[in-house]
């Protein structure tokens, strides 16, 4: 009876979170004219959709690749190097992680303005690359890996890159998948950064495009929302096991 009760509770919670997605799909195909007419208008008449979609794809891909290049060595340094200085820096990372996005928007805007990066793609990519939350997640996961493997590789080579590729990355794959999924969700749906840092419409991502197409007919906004949701649903369904494992192990080390 206890297991049945838990299953009922979990099912109700799952349906509660799935309802907005299902209802959005329903509204996207519901039309006063023909079925899927909203998708036809979006894909064949609304040509501004394609630059926005590929902008989101470009931002997400570049940010994730650069994040992994920076996050893995940084987390390894916090794990291997034990000193008060690194402990203080890690404390700063935790403080920055707890700050809401709205607090950092103005300092980032001023920095991008002084560097002449406003209204550019690099102005969107650069601030997102240095995310403290993913460094903390990666560091917590690295606390559980086998340190003897790293020591064995360091006896054979002095190359940090080889140590990371041969000894670290094979042991942290679940955490890498989890970080990638979190980063994809954050970057794919980012809204505040492009709205404040960009003015050119051809640089705007899909999230901003969706917020500005409510004037279209045939529920085109719901069609664009569904096409925005599909990549996230595919990624989370394919790598949900890695996501769960990465989160569980990271929490166990706290």
C-alpha positions in Angstrom: 0.0 0.0 0.0 2.9 2.3 0.7 4.4 1.8 -2.7 1.0 2.3 -4.4 0.5 5.5 -2.5 4.0 6.8 -3.5 3.3 5.9 -7.2 0.0 7.8 -7.1 1.7 10.8 -5.6 4.5 10.7 -8.1 2.0 10.3 -11.0 0.0 13.3 -9.8 3.2 15.4 -9.6 4.3 14.3 -13.0 1.0 15.1 -14.6 1.0 18.5 -12.9 4.4 19.4 -14.5 3.4 17.7 -17.9 0.1 19.6 -18.2 1.6 22.9 -19.5 3.6 21.0 -22.2 0.7 18.9 -23.3 -1.7 22.0 -23.3 0.9 24.0 -25.4 1.0 21.2 -27.9 -2.8 21.1 -28.0 -3.0 24.8 -28.6 -0.4 24.6 -31.3 -2.4 22.2 -33.5 -5.8 23.8 -32.6 -6.8 26.1 -35.4 -9.9 27.7 -36.8 -8.8 26.8 -40.3 -6.8 23.6 -40.9 -5.0 21.3 -38.6 -1.3 22.3 -38.2 -2.0 25.6 -40.0 0.0 27.4 -37.3 3.1 25.3 -38.1 2.6 26.0 -41.8 2.5 29.7 -41.2 5.5 29.6 -38.8 7.7 27.5 -41.1 6.8 28.9 -44.4 5.7 32.5 -43.8 7.5 33.6 -40.6 11.1 33.6 -41.9 12.4 35.4 -38.8 12.0 32.2 -36.9 15.0 30.5 -38.6 17.7 33.1 -37.6 16.3 33.0 -34.0 16.4 29.2 -33.9 20.0 29.0 -35.2 21.1 31.8 -32.9 19.9 29.8 -30.0 21.7 26.7 -31.3 24.9 28.7 -31.9 24.8 30.3 -28.4 24.1 27.1 -26.7 26.7 25.0 -28.5 29.5 27.6 -28.1 28.8 28.3 -24.5 28.7 24.6 -23.5 32.0 23.8 -25.2 33.7 26.8 -23.6 32.2 26.1 -20.2 33.5 22.5 -20.2 37.0 23.7 -21.2 37.0 26.1 -18.2 34.9 24.2 -15.7 36.8 20.9 -15.6 40.3 22.3 -14.9 38.9 24.8 -12.4 37.0 22.1 -10.5 40.1 19.8 -10.6 42.2 22.7 -9.1 39.7 23.2 -6.3 39.8 19.4 -5.6 43.5 18.8 -5.7 45.0 22.0 -4.3 44.3 22.4 -0.6 45.0 25.9 0.7 43.3 28.8 2.4 43.5 30.9 -0.8 41.7 28.3 -2.9 39.2 27.8 -0.1 38.5 31.6 -0.1 38.1 31.6 -3.9 35.7 28.7 -3.7 33.7 30.6 -1.0 33.4 33.5 -3.5 32.1 31.0 -6.1 29.4 29.9 -3.7 28.4 33.5 -2.9 28.2 34.3 -6.7 26.1 31.2 -7.3 23.6 32.3 -4.7 23.2 35.7 -6.2 20.1 36.1 -8.5 20.7 37.0 -12.1 19.1 40.4 -11.8 21.9 41.4 -9.3 24.7 40.8 -11.8 23.0 42.2 -14.9 24.1 45.8 -14.3 27.8 45.0 -13.5 27.9 42.7 -16.5 26.3 45.4 -18.7 28.9 48.0 -17.6 31.7 45.5 -18.2 30.5 44.7 -21.7 30.0 48.3 -22.5 33.5 49.2 -21.5 34.9 46.3 -23.5 32.7 47.4 -26.5 30.9 44.0 -26.5 27.4 45.2 -26.3 25.1 44.2 -29.2 27.5 41.4 -30.3 27.4 37.6 -30.1 30.5 37.5 -27.9 28.6 39.8 -25.5 26.1 37.0 -24.9 28.5 34.1 -24.9 31.3 35.6 -22.7 29.3 36.2 -19.5 27.6 32.8 -19.7 30.8 30.9 -20.0 32.0 31.7 -16.4 29.1 30.2 -14.5 30.1 29.4 -10.8 27.2 26.9 -10.3 28.7 24.3 -12.7 32.1 24.6 -11.2 30.7 23.8 -7.7 28.7 20.8 -9.1 31.8 19.5 -10.9 34.0 20.0 -7.8 31.5 18.1 -5.6 31.5 15.2 -8.0 35.3 15.2 -8.3 35.5 14.6 -4.6 34.2 11.1 -5.2 36.6 10.0 -8.0 39.6 7.7 -7.6 42.6 9.9 -6.8 45.0 7.0 -7.4 44.2 7.0 -11.1 45.2 10.6 -11.3 48.4 10.0 -9.4 49.3 7.1 -11.7 48.9 9.2 -14.8 50.9 12.1 -13.2 53.8 9.6 -12.8 53.9 9.1 -16.5 53.4 12.7 -17.8 53.6 16.3 -16.7 50.9 17.4 -19.1 47.8 18.6 -17.4 45.8 18.1 -20.6 46.7 14.4 -20.7 45.9 14.0 -17.0 42.5 15.5 -17.6 41.7 13.5 -20.7 43.1 10.1 -19.4 42.3 10.1 -15.7 39.7 12.7 -15.0 37.1 12.8 -17.8 36.5 9.0 -17.9 35.5 9.2 -14.2 33.3 12.3 -14.4 31.2 11.5 -17.4 27.9 11.4 -15.5 28.6 14.8 -14.1 29.6 16.1 -17.5 26.2 15.0 -18.9 24.4 16.6 -15.9 26.3 19.9 -16.3 25.6 19.9 -20.1 21.9 19.3 -19.5 21.6 22.1 -16.9 23.6 24.4 -19.1 21.5 23.6 -22.2 18.3 24.4 -20.3 19.7 27.7 -19.0 21.3 28.8 -22.3 18.5 27.7 -24.6 15.9 29.5 -22.5 17.9 32.6 -21.6 15.9 35.8 -22.0 17.3 38.6 -19.7 20.8 38.7 -21.2 19.8 39.1 -24.9 17.1 41.6 -24.0 19.5 43.8 -22.1 22.7 43.2 -24.1 21.4 43.1 -27.7 19.5 45.5 -29.9 19.9 43.9 -33.3 16.9 41.6 -34.1 19.1 39.3 -36.2 21.1 38.4 -33.1 18.2 37.6 -30.8 17.7 33.9 -29.7 14.5 31.9 -30.0 13.3 32.7 -26.5 13.1 36.4 -27.3 11.5 35.7 -30.7 8.7 33.8 -29.0 8.0 36.6 -26.6 7.5 39.0 -29.5 5.3 37.0 -31.8 2.0 37.1 -29.9 0.5 39.3 -32.6 0.6 36.5 -35.2 -2.6 34.5 -35.9 -3.3 30.8 -35.8 -1.5 30.3 -32.5 1.9 30.6 -34.0 3.4 31.5 -30.6 2.4 28.0 -29.4 3.9 26.4 -32.4 7.2 28.2 -31.8 7.0 27.2 -28.2 6.6 23.5 -29.0 9.6 23.6 -31.4 11.6 25.3 -28.6 10.6 22.6 -26.1 11.3 19.5 -28.4 15.2 19.7 -28.2 15.1 20.0 -24.4 12.7 17.0 -24.1 14.9 14.9 -26.3 18.0 15.7 -24.4 16.5 15.1 -21.0 14.9 11.8 -22.1 18.1 10.5 -23.6 20.4 11.5 -20.7 18.1 11.4 -17.7 20.0 8.5 -16.1 23.3 10.4 -16.2 21.5 13.5 -14.9 20.1 11.6 -11.9 23.4 9.8 -11.2 25.4 13.1 -11.4 23.1 14.9 -9.0 22.9 12.0 -6.5 26.7 11.6 -6.2 27.2 15.4 -6.0 24.7 15.6 -3.2 26.2 12.7 -1.3 29.5 14.5 -1.0 28.0 17.7 0.6 
